[in-house]
Amino acid sequence: MKSLLIFVVVVGLLGFGANGAYGWYTSQTQQPASDHSQKVAFTVTTGESSTEIGDDLYSKGLIRSREVWTVYLKLNNLAPSFQAGDYSLDRHMTMEQVAAALQHAQTDQITFTIPEGYTIDRTARKWEAAGHGKAQDYLDAANPANWQSFDFVAQRPKVAGRADNLEGYLLPETYSLNKGATAKDLVQAQLEQFRKVLTADLRAKVQASGQTVDTIVILASMVDREVQSDPNRAIVCGIYYNRLEIHNALDVDATVLYALGRTSGAQSLSLEDLKVDSPYNTYRYPGLPPGPISNPGKAALNACVTPLQRDQKYIFYFADCAGHTHFAHTNGEFDALKRQYGVVGDGC
């Protein structure tokens, strides 16, 4: 390497003198390879040598000289700093700028959005529809046996009739994943995000409320299937607490839909639907369902830790034709409000 450097300097000295050699070297490193801007996709592979990188840069018109590239890297000890990955370079960049850019790989990424209240099955179908993999791959990746290192997964209670999956704990969010990410990568990102949301402060509030993390998740999973705005989430969760406190049936339509394997159509539930024999049917079985019925977001989880207006003793709620949620204390008040405002899906 030293001999190459001497060769370059000697050639410069012979041709231009000392000042000319320095000027020539500077021009090779500090002047853009082209006078015109043009984006070029460039990839550095794992294990690729700096010489190979230089050859590729030169062939794509991104540097002015392969020899000066080698000298420049040696003088500045830059080769060890290069990162494998994908880059968007420009022919109007200088050699110095190119070398600096190659130290910060920009991996191509995809974004995948999971709305609040999505079930595992619905997320799996969306994963496949987006072309990222098979729905079954996501379902397989969401096996609790694979994720026992997360304490909230390991501590999930084993309850008769409960689906053995991660329903409730796969936090809905918009995730940025490396291109080519697997369903397992998505599940891991969701669990890690749930762990971030479940802060020490939130855990303390859950304990102080007399609930467990799992019961909060179950309550929040119903909330996010029934209402989608604040402060309604916290008021509706308070209504669930009120119903449980007086040993009233929860009567949550979304739990019936879950038992039927559906994610929509609450307005079209029939009397026969409400009789479905499933522990998730809160019209037929008292208390909480055996497990979550969806994957709730951060807002619903917080709403069920700190429910609102419990002192109002509301027992009923419904959404009107304009999408506004109303609350009532008695059946009579509930029916009067429905006649006044109309019920979404019933003649609206």
TITIRO-338115 format. One line per field, with one value per residue (C-alpha): residue in three letters; x, y, z. Coordinates in steps of 0.5 Angstrom, whole numbers, always signed. Example, Ala and Ser with C-alpha at 12.3 -4.5 7.8 and 13.67 -1.06 7.14 Angstrom:
# TITIRO-338115
aa = (ALA  SER)
c1 = (+25  +27)
c2 = (-9  -2)
c3 = (+16  +14)
This chain:
# TITIRO-338115
aa = (MET  LYS  SER  LEU  LEU  ILE  PHE  VAL  VAL  VAL  VAL  GLY  LEU  LEU  GLY  PHE  GLY  ALA  ASN  GLY  ALA  TYR  GLY  TRP  TYR  THR  SER  GLN  THR  GLN  GLN  PRO  ALA  SER  ASP  HIS  SER  GLN  LYS  VAL  ALA  PHE  THR  VAL  THR  THR  GLY  GLU  SER  SER  THR  GLU  ILE  GLY  ASP  ASP  LEU  TYR  SER  LYS  GLY  LEU  ILE  ARG  SER  ARG  GLU  VAL  TRP  THR  VAL  TYR  LEU  LYS  LEU  ASN  ASN  LEU  ALA  PRO  SER  PHE  GLN  ALA  GLY  ASP  TYR  SER  LEU  ASP  ARG  HIS  MET  THR  MET  GLU  GLN  VAL  ALA  ALA  ALA  LEU  GLN  HIS  ALA  GLN  THR  ASP  GLN  ILE  THR  PHE  THR  ILE  PRO  GLU  GLY  TYR  THR  ILE  ASP  ARG  THR  ALA  ARG  LYS  TRP  GLU  ALA  ALA  GLY  HIS  GLY  LYS  ALA  GLN  ASP  TYR  LEU  ASP  ALA  ALA  ASN  PRO  ALA  ASN  TRP  GLN  SER  PHE  ASP  PHE  VAL  ALA  GLN  ARG  PRO  LYS  VAL  ALA  GLY  ARG  ALA  ASP  ASN  LEU  GLU  GLY  TYR  LEU  LEU  PRO  GLU  THR  TYR  SER  LEU  ASN  LYS  GLY  ALA  THR  ALA  LYS  ASP  LEU  VAL  GLN  ALA  GLN  LEU  GLU  GLN  PHE  ARG  LYS  VAL  LEU  THR  ALA  ASP  LEU  ARG  ALA  LYS  VAL  GLN  ALA  SER  GLY  GLN  THR  VAL  ASP  THR  ILE  VAL  ILE  LEU  ALA  SER  MET  VAL  ASP  ARG  GLU  VAL  GLN  SER  ASP  PRO  ASN  ARG  ALA  ILE  VAL  CYS  GLY  ILE  TYR  TYR  ASN  ARG  LEU  GLU  ILE  HIS  ASN  ALA  LEU  ASP  VAL  ASP  ALA  THR  VAL  LEU  TYR  ALA  LEU  GLY  ARG  THR  SER  GLY  ALA  GLN  SER  LEU  SER  LEU  GLU  ASP  LEU  LYS  VAL  ASP  SER  PRO  TYR  ASN  THR  TYR  ARG  TYR  PRO  GLY  LEU  PRO  PRO  GLY  PRO  ILE  SER  ASN  PRO  GLY  LYS  ALA  ALA  LEU  ASN  ALA  CYS  VAL  THR  PRO  LEU  GLN  ARG  ASP  GLN  LYS  TYR  ILE  PHE  TYR  PHE  ALA  ASP  CYS  ALA  GLY  HIS  THR  HIS  PHE  ALA  HIS  THR  ASN  GLY  GLU  PHE  ASP  ALA  LEU  LYS  ARG  GLN  TYR  GLY  VAL  VAL  GLY  ASP  GLY  CYS)
c1 = (+0  +6  +9  +2  +2  +9  +8  +2  +6  +12  +8  +5  +11  +14  +8  +6  +11  +10  +4  +1  +1  -3  -8  -9  -10  -15  -19  -20  -22  -26  -29  -35  -35  -40  -42  -49  -53  -56  -58  -55  -57  -51  -50  -44  -44  -42  -34  -33  -26  -25  -21  -28  -32  -27  -28  -36  -36  -31  -35  -42  -39  -39  -31  -26  -20  -20  -12  -14  -20  -15  -10  -15  -18  -11  -9  -16  -16  -23  -24  -26  -32  -36  -42  -46  -52  -56  -55  -57  -51  -50  -45  -45  -42  -35  -30  -30  -38  -38  -33  -37  -44  -41  -41  -48  -52  -59  -63  -69  -75  -82  -88  -94  -99  -104  -110  -112  -117  -115  -115  -109  -113  -114  -107  -105  -109  -107  -99  -101  -105  -99  -95  -90  -91  -97  -102  -100  -93  -96  -100  -94  -90  -95  -94  -93  -88  -83  -84  -83  -77  -83  -85  -92  -93  -90  -95  -101  -106  -108  -116  -121  -123  -118  -114  -107  -104  -102  -108  -108  -101  -99  -99  -102  -98  -94  -88  -82  -78  -72  -74  -75  -77  -81  -87  -83  -79  -86  -89  -82  -83  -90  -88  -82  -87  -92  -86  -85  -92  -92  -88  -86  -91  -96  -95  -96  -102  -105  -103  -106  -113  -113  -113  -108  -104  -108  -115  -113  -111  -118  -122  -118  -119  -126  -126  -122  -127  -133  -131  -125  -124  -122  -125  -130  -125  -124  -132  -134  -129  -131  -138  -135  -133  -140  -143  -138  -139  -146  -145  -149  -147  -142  -147  -141  -143  -136  -135  -140  -137  -131  -134  -137  -130  -132  -130  -135  -143  -145  -151  -154  -153  -159  -162  -159  -152  -153  -154  -148  -145  -138  -134  -133  -140  -141  -149  -149  -143  -142  -135  -130  -128  -123  -118  -117  -122  -117  -110  -111  -107  -104  -110  -115  -110  -109  -116  -118  -112  -116  -123  -127  -134  -135  -138  -144  -146  -147  -149  -151  -148  -149  -147  -152  -153  -147  -142  -143  -143  -148  -149  -155  -156  -162  -166  -171  -166  -162  -169  -171  -164  -164  -171  -168  -161  -162  -157  -152  -153  -161  -164  -158)
c2 = (+0  +5  +3  +5  +12  +13  +12  +17  +22  +21  +21  +28  +31  +29  +32  +38  +39  +39  +44  +40  +34  +36  +40  +34  +29  +34  +35  +27  +27  +34  +35  +31  +25  +29  +36  +33  +30  +23  +18  +11  +5  +2  -4  -6  -14  -17  -19  -14  -11  -4  -5  -9  -3  +2  -2  -2  +6  +7  +3  +6  +13  +15  +16  +19  +15  +8  +9  +15  +12  +7  +12  +16  +10  +8  +16  +16  +9  +9  +2  -1  +4  +2  -2  -7  -5  -1  +6  +12  +15  +21  +22  +29  +27  +28  +22  +25  +25  +18  +15  +18  +16  +9  +9  +9  +4  +5  -1  -2  -2  -3  -1  -5  -2  -6  -2  -2  -8  -12  -20  -24  -28  -21  -19  -25  -24  -17  -19  -24  -19  -14  -20  -20  -28  -33  -32  -38  -36  -30  -35  -40  -34  -32  -39  -37  -42  -38  -32  -34  -30  -24  -24  -22  -28  -33  -31  -31  -35  -42  -42  -47  -45  -40  -40  -41  -36  -29  -25  -19  -18  -16  -9  -5  +0  +2  -2  -1  -7  -9  -11  -18  -19  -25  -26  -28  -21  -17  -21  -20  -12  -12  -16  -11  -5  -8  -9  -1  +1  -4  +1  +0  +6  +3  -4  -1  +3  -4  -7  -1  -2  -9  -12  -16  -15  -20  -18  -11  -13  -17  -11  -7  -12  -11  -3  -3  -7  -3  +5  +8  +15  +18  +19  +14  +9  +10  +11  +5  +1  +4  +1  -6  -5  -3  -9  -14  -10  -11  -18  -16  -20  -16  -17  -14  -15  -16  -22  -26  -24  -27  -33  -33  -32  -25  -18  -14  -14  -13  -9  -16  -20  -25  -28  -34  -31  -29  -36  -39  -43  -41  -38  -32  -30  -25  -25  -33  -33  -28  -25  -23  -28  -33  -29  -22  -22  -17  -13  -7  -1  +4  +8  +3  +0  +6  +7  +1  +2  +9  +9  +15  +17  +11  +15  +16  +9  +8  +1  +2  +6  +6  +10  +14  +15  +21  +16  +20  +15  +16  +13  +11  +9  +5  +1  +6  +12  +8  +6  +14  +16  +11  +14  +21  +20  +13  +7  +6  +1  +1  +5  +10)
c3 = (+0  +2  -5  -9  -5  -7  -14  -14  -11  -15  -21  -19  -17  -24  -28  -24  -18  -11  -11  -17  -14  -8  -12  -17  -11  -8  -14  -14  -7  -6  -13  -15  -20  -24  -25  -26  -20  -21  -16  -16  -12  -9  -4  +0  +2  +8  +7  +1  +1  +0  -6  -9  -6  -10  -17  -16  -14  -20  -25  -23  -24  -17  -16  -20  -19  -16  -14  -10  -7  -4  -2  +1  +5  +8  +10  +14  +16  +14  +11  +18  +18  +12  +14  +9  +7  +2  +0  -5  -7  -12  -18  -16  -9  -8  -6  +1  +2  -1  +4  +9  +7  +7  +14  +15  +12  +10  +10  +6  +10  +10  +14  +17  +20  +25  +27  +35  +36  +31  +32  +31  +25  +22  +23  +20  +14  +13  +13  +7  +3  +4  +0  +6  +8  +9  +14  +17  +18  +23  +27  +28  +30  +35  +39  +46  +47  +43  +47  +55  +56  +56  +63  +61  +56  +61  +67  +62  +66  +64  +63  +61  +54  +53  +46  +47  +43  +44  +43  +47  +47  +40  +41  +35  +32  +25  +25  +21  +19  +15  +8  +8  +15  +17  +21  +27  +27  +27  +33  +36  +35  +37  +44  +45  +44  +49  +54  +53  +54  +60  +64  +72  +73  +69  +73  +79  +78  +75  +82  +86  +82  +85  +77  +74  +67  +64  +66  +64  +57  +57  +59  +54  +48  +49  +49  +43  +39  +42  +42  +38  +42  +48  +53  +51  +52  +59  +61  +57  +61  +67  +65  +65  +72  +74  +71  +74  +81  +81  +78  +72  +65  +61  +55  +50  +43  +41  +45  +41  +35  +37  +39  +32  +29  +26  +27  +24  +24  +31  +29  +25  +31  +32  +38  +36  +35  +42  +45  +42  +47  +48  +54  +50  +50  +55  +54  +56  +61  +67  +68  +64  +58  +59  +55  +50  +44  +40  +41  +45  +44  +49  +50  +51  +56  +60  +60  +63  +69  +70  +68  +68  +71  +75  +80  +75  +76  +68  +66  +59  +53  +45  +39  +35  +28  +28  +31  +38  +44  +50  +57  +61  +68  +67  +62  +61  +60  +55  +51  +51  +49  +43  +41  +41  +37  +34  +34  +29  +24  +26  +21  +20)
